[in-house]
């Protein structure tokens, strides 16, 4: 790992903190009296690698609420929960079904962009005909036998 990669990672982390902090301040926490400070605290905590050890680690509802994020329980509105879970399960199935789909963007008009990454599967390479043993082919009463 060279210094350029390290700098890119540090820049990406700084940009992520800045974007999350700005979006939280402008949208979710806009009515909070200390929105800027609270947003910065949340962004700092969410980007703390030692806390999460992974980019895609799950953050539970209670933990998110404890951080100060405004969370609405999906179960509180069954009419809304059903279509949300339908879409979630359909996309989860698409992403994990071996389809190679890596991104889906769809609008309310039914127009979609679906990003697909080619999936290449490697099997065992063929064994060369004379390695490691000599093979002999003999025919007996119309049947072919391969002797290894």
GUMAR-434415 format. One record per residue (C-alpha): residue number from 0; residue in three letters; x, y, z. Coordinates in nm, 2 decimals, padded with zeros to 4 digits. Example, Ala and Ser with C-alpha at 12.3 -4.5 7.8 and 13.67 -1.06 7.14 Angstrom:
! GUMAR-434415
  seq  type       u       v       w
    0   ALA   01.23  -00.45   00.78
    1   SER   01.37  -00.11   00.71
! end
This chain:
! GUMAR-434415
  seq  type       u       v       w
    0   UNK   00.00   00.00   00.00
    1   UNK   00.15   00.33  -00.11
    2   UNK   00.10   00.68   00.02
    3   UNK  -00.13   00.77  -00.27
    4   UNK  -00.38   00.50  -00.17
    5   UNK  -00.36   00.61   00.19
    6   UNK  -00.43   00.97   00.09
    7   UNK  -00.73   00.86  -00.13
    8   UNK  -00.87   00.67   00.17
    9   UNK  -00.83   00.96   00.40
   10   UNK  -00.99   01.19   00.14
   11   UNK  -01.28   00.96   00.10
   12   UNK  -01.34   00.94   00.47
   13   UNK  -01.33   01.32   00.51
   14   UNK  -01.57   01.36   00.22
   15   UNK  -01.81   01.10   00.37
   16   UNK  -01.81   01.28   00.71
   17   UNK  -01.87   01.61   00.54
   18   UNK  -02.16   01.49   00.32
   19   UNK  -02.33   01.29   00.60
   20   UNK  -02.29   01.58   00.84
   21   UNK  -02.43   01.83   00.59
   22   UNK  -02.73   01.61   00.49
   23   UNK  -02.82   01.54   00.85
   24   UNK  -02.80   01.91   00.93
   25   UNK  -03.01   02.01   00.63
   26   UNK  -03.27   01.74   00.64
   27   UNK  -03.31   01.50   00.93
   28   UNK  -03.20   01.74   01.21
   29   UNK  -03.31   02.06   01.05
   30   UNK  -03.55   02.14   01.34
   31   UNK  -03.30   02.04   01.60
   32   UNK  -03.15   02.35   01.79
   33   UNK  -02.79   02.22   01.77
   34   UNK  -02.83   02.06   01.43
   35   UNK  -02.48   02.13   01.31
   36   UNK  -02.30   02.00   01.62
   37   UNK  -02.53   01.70   01.65
   38   UNK  -02.48   01.61   01.28
   39   UNK  -02.10   01.63   01.31
   40   UNK  -02.11   01.41   01.62
   41   UNK  -02.32   01.15   01.44
   42   UNK  -02.11   01.16   01.12
   43   UNK  -01.79   01.12   01.33
   44   UNK  -01.93   00.82   01.52
   45   UNK  -02.06   00.65   01.20
   46   UNK  -01.72   00.68   01.04
   47   UNK  -01.53   00.55   01.34
   48   UNK  -01.38   00.23   01.19
   49   UNK  -01.28   00.09   01.53
   50   UNK  -01.64   00.09   01.64
   51   UNK  -01.78  -00.09   01.33
   52   UNK  -01.47  -00.27   01.18
   53   UNK  -01.65  -00.29   00.84
   54   UNK  -01.82  -00.06   00.59
   55   UNK  -02.14  -00.27   00.57
   56   UNK  -02.19  -00.35   00.94
   57   UNK  -02.56  -00.34   01.05
   58   UNK  -02.66  -00.06   01.28
   59   UNK  -02.97  -00.16   01.47
   60   UNK  -03.28   00.07   01.52
   61   UNK  -03.21   00.13   01.89
   62   UNK  -02.84   00.21   01.83
   63   UNK  -02.94   00.45   01.55
   64   UNK  -03.19   00.62   01.79
   65   UNK  -02.93   00.64   02.06
   66   UNK  -02.69   00.82   01.82
   67   UNK  -02.96   01.08   01.77
   68   UNK  -03.09   00.98   01.44
   69   UNK  -03.46   01.03   01.39
   70   UNK  -03.61   00.68   01.32
   71   UNK  -03.97   00.59   01.25
   72   UNK  -04.06   00.23   01.32
   73   UNK  -04.18   00.07   01.00
   74   UNK  -04.41  -00.17   01.19
   75   UNK  -04.61   00.13   01.31
   76   UNK  -04.77   00.17   00.97
   77   UNK  -04.87  -00.17   00.82
   78   UNK  -05.01  -00.02   00.51
   79   UNK  -04.67   00.14   00.43
   80   UNK  -04.46  -00.16   00.56
   81   UNK  -04.60  -00.41   00.31
   82   UNK  -04.49  -00.24  -00.01
   83   UNK  -04.15  -00.15   00.15
   84   UNK  -04.08  -00.51   00.25
   85   UNK  -04.20  -00.63  -00.10
   86   UNK  -03.94  -00.40  -00.27
   87   UNK  -03.67  -00.49  -00.02
   88   UNK  -03.72  -00.87  -00.06
   89   UNK  -03.74  -00.84  -00.44
   90   UNK  -03.41  -00.64  -00.46
   91   UNK  -03.24  -00.86  -00.20
   92   UNK  -03.33  -01.17  -00.41
   93   UNK  -03.20  -01.00  -00.72
   94   UNK  -02.87  -00.90  -00.57
   95   UNK  -02.80  -01.23  -00.41
   96   UNK  -02.94  -01.47  -00.68
   97   UNK  -02.62  -01.50  -00.88
   98   UNK  -02.75  -01.26  -01.14
   99   UNK  -02.45  -01.03  -01.13
  100   UNK  -02.67  -00.73  -01.06
  101   UNK  -02.48  -00.46  -00.86
  102   UNK  -02.70  -00.16  -00.90
  103   UNK  -03.07  -00.08  -00.96
  104   UNK  -03.22   00.26  -01.02
  105   UNK  -03.58   00.29  -01.12
  106   UNK  -03.82   00.58  -01.13
  107   UNK  -04.20   00.61  -01.09
  108   UNK  -04.25   00.57  -01.47
  109   UNK  -04.11   00.22  -01.47
  110   UNK  -03.79   00.33  -01.64
  111   UNK  -03.49   00.15  -01.49
  112   UNK  -03.11   00.13  -01.50
  113   UNK  -02.98  -00.20  -01.39
  114   UNK  -02.60  -00.23  -01.35
  115   UNK  -02.47  -00.58  -01.41
  116   UNK  -02.12  -00.71  -01.34
  117   UNK  -02.00  -01.01  -01.54
  118   UNK  -01.97  -01.31  -01.33
  119   UNK  -01.68  -01.54  -01.43
  120   UNK  -01.67  -01.88  -01.27
  121   UNK  -01.35  -02.08  -01.28
  122   UNK  -01.34  -02.45  -01.27
  123   UNK  -01.05  -02.69  -01.24
  124   UNK  -00.82  -02.66  -01.54
  125   UNK  -00.81  -02.95  -01.77
  126   UNK  -00.54  -03.21  -01.70
  127   UNK  -00.28  -03.24  -01.98
  128   UNK  -00.32  -03.58  -02.16
  129   UNK   00.03  -03.71  -02.06
  130   UNK   00.04  -03.57  -01.71
  131   UNK   00.12  -03.71  -01.46
  132   UNK   00.07  -04.06  -01.60
  133   UNK   00.07  -04.22  -01.94
  134   UNK  -00.28  -04.29  -02.06
  135   UNK  -00.35  -04.59  -02.28
  136   UNK  -00.67  -04.64  -02.48
  137   UNK  -00.77  -04.99  -02.59
  138   UNK  -01.08  -05.11  -02.76
  139   UNK  -01.24  -05.43  -02.67
  140   UNK  -01.56  -05.56  -02.83
  141   UNK  -01.67  -05.21  -02.94
  142   UNK  -01.60  -05.05  -02.60
  143   UNK  -01.33  -04.80  -02.54
  144   UNK  -01.13  -04.83  -02.21
  145   UNK  -00.89  -04.56  -02.09
  146   UNK  -00.61  -04.70  -01.88
  147   UNK  -00.43  -04.45  -01.66
! end
